[in-house]
Amino acid sequence: MKKLFGTDGIRSVAGQYPLDPSTVHAVGLALAHHLGASPRVLFGMDTRESGSELAAQLSTGLVAGGASIESAGVITTPAIAYLTRTHRFSAGIVISASHNPWQDNGIKVFGPDGYKLPDSTELAIEEEIFKLLASTGTRSKPTNGNNAPVPPVNEADRADYIRFLLAAVPGLSLGNRRVVLDCANGAASAVAPELFAQLGGEVLITHASPDGRNINEQCGALHPEMVAAQVAHRKADLGITFDGDADRALFADEQGRVVNGDAVLLLAARDLQARGLLANSTVVATTMSNMGLEAALKRSGIQMLRAAVGDKYVLEQMLSTNAVLGGEQSGHIIFSGRSTTGDGLLTALLVLDIVHRSGKSLSELIADLKVFPQVIVNVKVREKKPLDRIPTVVAAIAAAEKELADSGRVVIRYSGTEALARVMIEAESEPMMRYHAETIANAIRTELGI
């Protein structure tokens, strides 16, 4: 079982294990060794104040392992995936903790094909990291990032990525539409304003003034109600909001209502199906997607498969089933053939294109999506002990499943990026849903809570 890599790279409080200087240096050295002779590595980061220092520490390890490095500066995660593949880098690295608060940071790695590393590769890299940390030689190496040869930012990378995005929606124009754009004070702040300036219309940009500590703070995809309120206040036609590294996007319709990833999957699937482009009439979602999405897709003759939570696992199932569309309720949407990972900016453009071609509003396109009541309770835990080995938790889950039967779902899992247990329940009866969610959450708190 992996100990460093979660569902989306290595993540923790910046400066603390495993993002302390010695471990970050070892990560760079182990990765360089894994990549083979004279690898070329591309860097990017979001707007956290710890990003540059972590990049420098990582660079020291990479260079010690024989790698050469290039920097794209502040840029989105999917941009690094795209640039790594098209510019034939050996790997791409993003210094980001995505939706986490500013104190956290992380290391995401893409292979030369632009895909996130498979679990087996991450496990092999981990094994070398631990061996390096255990050796006296590695611990004695200088880990002061100030001495690392971090190269200057290549400004052409951002322009290249923007050209790729615009090519995905040739001829798209916002016309006389008014769109609110929430950049989460994150990586989208460096790309979205320039991108949307080329689409016409009236674009109202919010939360695009990062200061190193305001990323995701009461804004962005963690708080979609903010962009929804702006849409209503400014009488806009649509709102778009990104997370810290812009690999996902959520929306608000013209009535100021939040539109999540499930709804995006529905409208995108129907559009692709209507144009004969939805392979096998199949969409890949996750265990967290609402039963209402599954029912709406079924009415359109589309089957929905469920993968484990995490866009890398959605992609794995897409590739194994030849599906061209998949994603998560949280806004990670993958359009196979266009991108190798979730891309918030690409998703935004493709949704705008669907709205434009349909001649309908966003709310009209998803009007028949009837969402089952759903609650998610997050429980902070001190350790991630297997839940099926805790009798009180097992009993609470069994009781919920028995009472809900075919009228609801129970999904309990640990977060892959935070010290949290997530309790998700859907049910036709909202009181029953909330009762069982709290009962299970309390059982977990009693056994594992902080």
Secondary structure, 3 states (H helix, E strand, C coil): CCCCEECCEEEEECCCCCCCHHHHHHHHHHHHHHHCCCCEEEEEECCCCCHHHHHHHHHHHHHHCCCEEEEEEECCHHHHHHHHHHCCCCEEEEECCCCCCCCEEEEEEECCCCCECCHHHHHHHHHHHHHHHHCHHHHCCCCCHHHCCCCCECCHHHHHHHHHHHHHCCCCCCCCCEEEEECCCCHHHHCHHHHHCCCCCEEEEECCCCCCCCCCCCCHHHCHHHHHHHHHHCCCCEEEEECCCCCCEEEECCCCCEECHHHHHHHHHHHHHHCCCCHHHEEEEECCCCHHHHHHHHHCCCEEEEECCCHHHHHHHHHHHCCCEEECCCCCEEECCCCCCCCHHHHHHHHHHHHHHHCCCHHHHCCCCCCCCEEEEEEEECCCCCHHHCHHHHHHHHHHHHHHHHHEEEEEEECCCCCEEEEEEEECCHHHHHHHHHHHHHHHHHHHEC
